[in-house]
């Protein structure tokens, strides 16, 4: 369920950036990496907190 939301978000972000700013791949990669890192950290900590 969580992965589906992540995939949808990534697809939307990629399409949006391709339409708006095709040369923004460097910035996009940084934002993507940070976003995945934050999401993974939150998910992992939330998972640990629940169990």
N, C-alpha and C positions, 0 to 999 in steps of 0.2 A: 504494500500500500504506500509506504513512504517512498520507495524507489520510483513508483509510478509518478508521484508528484515531482520528484527530482528530475526525471527524464522529461516530463512535460515542460518544466521550467527551463531546462537547458535548451530544448528545441525552440521554445519561444524566444529565448534570449539570443540564440544563434541567428534565427531568422530576422529578428528585430535589428540586430547589429549589421547583418548583411545588407538590409534595406537602408538603414540610416547612415552607417559609417563603415564602408568596406575596408578601409585602411586601418581600422582600430583593432587589429588582431592582437597586437602586443598588449594593449590595455585590457582587451577581452580575456586573454590568457591569465593575466594577473588577477583580474576580478573573479574569473572562474575558479582559479586555484584557491583564492581566499574564501570564496563562497563554499566550496566543497569542504575545505578545512574546518570552517566554522560549523557547517551543517553536521559534519561527521563528529566533531567534538561535542556539539549539543546533543546529538542523537546518542552517542556513547555514554555521556554523563547522565542523560535522562534514563537510559536503559539501566545503568548501574543503580541509579536512585530508585527505580521501580522495584528492583529485585533484592 
